Amino acid sequence: MSQLLWGTQKKGGAISTFPVVRLNNVVALPGIPKFCEKAFDELQDQLFPLEERPTMWQGTVYTDLDEFEFSKKLTELAAKFDDRTVQIGSYPEMHNKFFKTKLTVESESPDALKTALSALREMLVGHVVYYDSKAWQDTVPKWAEFKNRESQIGNQDFVSKLLEAERIVSEIVEKYPLDQIALSFNGGKDCTILLHLLRLKVDEKYGPGASIQGFHIMVEDQFPEATQFIIDAAKFYNIQVLEFPGPLKTGLAALKKQRPSIIAVLMGSRATDPNGKYMKTAVEWTDSDWPRVLRVCPILNWTYTDVWHMLRGLCVPYCKLYDQVGSCGKSWLLFAKIKENWGKYRLWDVSKLVHFCD
């Protein structure tokens, strides 16, 4: 005989808003994924009583290899653990920026799990990647772990740049209250690095609940991908972004008029940028004929490679235009022009634009 099962909502403990049907040992869950997941969450204690569940240990490994590149080795590896109740799953990811395949390991034995994970990492040596789906959370311990990982592989020059950039941002956060600090944020890769660094130091001093001030100088050819990324980043990193018309000098004047308390402006300028080459030091006051702000450029001496190494090493989210076209340091305008005329370019034509890129 069939029966209706009513689950319990996780929040508040109320009865679920819809039942599912059970016939003997078969349970019919809703076909729509979000309702299926909701039903399972609300019914799992009935279907799988806690006291009857075995303790399961889990681990995850991410790799930059496609699944077919190691499928044979993985099959052979999984066969070695048949008698140890170890289950290995492989899940290709087509659209992730940071990894291509996710491998999961489950076991009732913590020792067997440890052995299986070690064997997986050995099988994928040189191709295991770090992955974090929420890089903007718990920034302080993750930053320490990132620096440690880089030190362990002997990347001391890069670690020195990380420490220098961190020191500059830290001194600004210590010297000025948050209402006197603003981040220039147009969604580009360089200012995204600064957004993460500023979030890190603000988290460290004030906690993750403290909001960051930001502003965006609008360009003539603003396009939706960049706009959407700014919106998403503002939500993730708890930054309030004001928009002002360009060019930069006009935008800074508007910023000072609306937020006269602003003193320090963090900018993602690098020495190889058109304007960055005029910066003598990473922290300078603007010229006398400009709105009076302290320009703070913590990554002034970073290279293109350094920027991407940090973005990918910490899984910091970045605008998807970089994946669609490439990483150009000259201007978002170049992106717009390439996108607009993409069908007109042949591959060798696009490669001629490399001199625009850092």
C-alpha positions, 0 to 999 in steps of 0.5 A, a space after each residue: 500500500 502506498 503512503 504520503 510522506 511529509 517532510 520537516 522544513 529545516 528552518 522552523 521545523 514546520 511540515 513540508 509544503 508538499 508530500 511525496 509518495 512511497 510504495 514499499 521501498 520506492 520513493 517518488 521524488 519530484 522531477 523538477 531538480 529544485 523541488 527534488 532537492 528540497 524534498 530530499 532535504 526535508 525527508 532524509 531523516 525519515 528515509 535514512 534515520 541518523 542512527 542507521 547511517 554509517 559514518 562516511 569520510 569524504 575528500 575532493 581532488 580537482 584537476 586541470 586535466 580532462 577526464 578522458 586523459 586519465 580515465 584508464 588510470 582512474 579505473 585501475 586505481 578504483 579497482 584496487 579499493 574494491 575491498 575497502 569500501 572506497 567509492 571514487 567519483 569523477 565529474 567533468 566540468 565544462 564551464 569552470 574557469 579553474 578546473 576541468 574535472 572534480 574527483 570525489 572519494 568516500 569511505 567508511 574508513 578514514 585511513 582508506 580515504 587518506 590512502 585513496 586521496 594520496 593515490 589520486 594525487 600521485 596519479 595526477 601529479 603536476 595537475 592537481 589544482 586548488 579550488 575554492 568556490 567562495 574565495 571572498 569568504 574566510 579571506 584571512 586564513 586562505 591568504 595565509 595558506 596561499 602564501 604558504 603554498 607559494 613558499 613551499 614550491 619556491 616561488 619566493 619572488 612572487 611571495 615577496 610581491 604578495 607581502 609588499 602589496 599586502 603591506 601597502 593595503 594594510 598601512 592604508 587600512 590602519 591609517 585611514 577609517 573606512 569612510 576615507 578609503 575608496 577602491 576604483 573598480 571597473 571590473 578589470 583583472 588588476 582592480 579585482 586583485 585589489 578588491 580581494 586584498 582590500 577585503 582581506 585587510 578589512 576582514 582582518 581589522 573590522 570583520 567580514 560585515 564591514 562594507 567597502 566603498 568603491 566607485 566606477 568611472 564609466 567608459 564610452 563603450 560600457 557593455 553588459 558582461 563588465 556591468 554584470 561582473 561589477 554587480 556580482 563582485 559588489 555582492 560577494 565582496 560587500 562593496 558599494 560601488 558608485 558610478 561616475 562619468 569619465 574621464 578619470 579626472 572628471 570622475 574623481 572630481 565627482 567622487 570628491 564632491 559626493 564623498 568629500 571624506 575620501 582621501 585614499 583611492 586604491 587603483 589597479 594601475 601597474 607600471 606597464 599601463 599607459 598611466 602607470 608608467 608615470 608613477 614613481 612610487 606605489 603611493 603618491 598624491 595626485 598632481 596639483 591640477 587634479 582632485 586631491 586624493 592619495 593614489 594607492 597602487 599596491 601592485 604597481 610592480 606586478 607583471 601580467 603573470 603575477 596578476 593571473 597567478 594570484 587570481 587563479 591561485 586563490 580562485 578569485 572570480 573575474 569577468 568572463 570577458 577574459 575567457 571569451 577574448 583574452 587578457 588585455 591590459 590596455 582598455 576595456 574598449 579593446 574588448 568591446 571592439 574585438 567582440 563587436 567585430 569578432 566574426 570579421 577577424 581571422 585567427 591571425 588577425 586577432 593575434 596582431 592585437 597582441 601589442 595591445 596586451 600586457 
